[in-house]
Amino acid sequence: MIPIIKPAVFDEEAQAAAEAVRSGWLAQGPRVAAFEAELAGAVEAPEGVALSSCTTALHLALAAHGIGPGDEVIVPSLSFIATTNAVAHCGATPVFADVEDAVPNLSAATVAPHIGARTRAVIVAHQVGFPADLGPLQALCDAHGLLLLEDAACAIGSTYQGRRIGAVAAGHPGGALVAWSFHPRKVLTTGEGGALTLADAALAARLRTLRQHAMSVNDQQRHAVAGLLLPSYPEVGWNYRMTDVQAAIGRVQLGRLDAIVARRRELAARYGVALAGLEGVTLPVDPPWGTTNHQSYVIRVAGGATRRDAVLDALLRGGIGARPGIMAAHLEPAWSALPRCPLPATEAWAAESIALPLFHTMQDAEHALVVASVAAALAATTPDRRRPS
Ligand SMILES: *Cc1c(COP(=O)(O)O)cnc(C)c1O
């Protein structure tokens, strides 16, 4: 079986993890502090806060802004379900907005109709690595006094207007509050793990407090003083910490970011050439405003979910670990009862998308087998061929 992804982790990561274990400091400690500073540097943000996952990062970001019951947060349904769940975790109500047809992301045009008196925030996902068009979204949120929270779980190393997703710079939109994932299905991994990067140092300090039970004293401070240092707990916090073992792996992974993204883009470009011209197939390309890291290589197959599922089934039977491309939360039982507007573009993406295997150590023969299998599966499921002659 050719897998959808193999994490690009090697001996150096194993050694770093072992070294963290041997140091005796396993939970959040000096490696977490180093990792979050290096992450911030890698995405050109002033502050980084390491957390246990992207889901907890999204939740903590909303909670730190006091978003709760009675508030609405506009989200894409077309995302991994955690984007929507994070809103529920703080007691607020998600409001689904549609994505664009050409890019699987929210835009200012799809978000604007959903802004109302209760709206507090917009979560924009840079889906499967495609940068969202942040400029108009930031302007829309600024005009309405809304928080723009970026779900960049998939987008480390993607760029918007010449700078990395997460970059904070004068006159450059986005980057104010960005959530990352280091699950093995993403571009960089720490096993499980997440982070927020941001511009605001005071908010970063507050997030670091909230991630460890809102404790007034952190572990490193307690270790640094000779005598008694009693903590207090002025409010309710969470345990959303990353461990030093994870951070040790993450520091090595950060050093591979450029190479991994370059390799993914090279493999994707080769898919683009090899799969060009297949009828009814739309291939992923960079949007006019930026570049994708191809966290997933997602193609669209015309003909609805029935045909897509037939193609996927044929690929899987042939040993190709392809996956449905992008899910839609509103089609899942957990969220199907939520009142919403029609989401035609979301449903088309959810029905027609397929993610093909793409990983750092992919061999030429594996790449060629995926290409041949996709062509064969498409030919076998052409609507014309299935009609009785
Ligand atoms: C994977 C993913 C998440 C969840 O990340 P975890 O680190 O597993 O919590 C959230 N949003 C998007 C868009 C994702 O792809």
The ligand as an SDF file (V2000), in Angstrom:
LIG
                    3D

 15 15  0  0  0  0  0  0  0  0999 V2000
   -5.8400   18.6140   11.3600 C   0  0  0  0  0  0  0  0  0  0  0  0
   -6.6480   19.8440   11.4330 C   0  0  0  0  0  0  0  0  0  0  0  0
   -7.0830   20.3460   12.6580 C   0  0  0  0  0  0  0  0  0  0  0  0
   -6.8660   19.6260   13.9590 C   0  0  0  0  0  0  0  0  0  0  0  0
   -5.5280   19.5260   14.3050 O   0  0  0  0  0  0  0  0  0  0  0  0
   -5.1110   18.7110   15.6450 P   0  0  0  0  0  0  0  0  0  0  0  0
   -3.7130   19.1370   15.8850 O   0  0  0  0  0  0  0  0  0  0  0  0
   -5.2380   17.2610   15.2870 O   0  0  0  0  0  0  0  0  0  0  0  0
   -6.0510   19.1050   16.7130 O   0  0  0  0  0  0  0  0  0  0  0  0
   -7.7800   21.5400   12.6670 C   0  0  0  0  0  0  0  0  0  0  0  0
   -8.0400   22.2040   11.5350 N   0  0  0  0  0  0  0  0  0  0  0  0
   -7.6580   21.7430   10.3260 C   0  0  0  0  0  0  0  0  0  0  0  0
   -7.9590   22.5390    9.1080 C   0  0  0  0  0  0  0  0  0  0  0  0
   -6.9610   20.5320   10.2340 C   0  0  0  0  0  0  0  0  0  0  0  0
   -6.6050   20.0720    9.0430 O   0  0  0  0  0  0  0  0  0  0  0  0
  1  2  1  0
  2  3  1  0
  2 14  2  0
  3  4  1  0
  3 10  2  0
  4  5  1  0
  5  6  1  0
  6  7  2  0
  6  8  1  0
  6  9  1  0
 10 11  1  0
 11 12  2  0
 12 13  1  0
 12 14  1  0
 14 15  1  0
M  END
$$$$
